[in-house]
Amino acid sequence: MKKTILLAVTLISFFMVSCGGSIESDVAKLAELQCQAIKLQEKAMSGDVDAVKEVKELGEKVMKMAAEFKDKYTSEEDQKKFKEAIEKAIKEQNCDK
């Protein structure tokens, strides 16, 4: 159950967002949320019951951010740039900071 919730949060962060402000800045925000989701997954897998509450809070944050990005950036060109930046960020992501 917890793993499913975390997976949903992760997918929402990448697929419900249409585009970002300063694209690099917004992708960096999403990458940070992805790292938070990974850390929450580790906590949940270790039996931390508070992780479920944190997942809910993270999900709400992601949904708010997605709505802001969707309203702010609508052009097809920006959406393409954003998608490319996300793909690059995923490849380069380092959550061990």
Phi, psi and omega in degrees: 000309181297320180295322178296318179296316180295321177297319179298317178299316180298313180295320178301317183297332182259332186254341181267353181267125182274326178189172185233162182306254163288112190308314181298319180295316181291325176294322177298321177298317179294323178296321177296318178296323178297317178297319177299319179296321179296316179295321177295323178298317179298318179296316181296320181292335179273001175097010180288111183288337178290344181298327180297317178298317180294325177297317180299314179298319179295319178299318178296319179297318180295317181296320178296316180296319180299317179296318179298315181295320182297319180287329186276325185231111185239348185290148179298323180295315179296322179297319179295315179298319181296316179299315179297320179294322178296314180300318178295317181297322179297317180294326185263359188298136177225107184265010182272008184295000000 
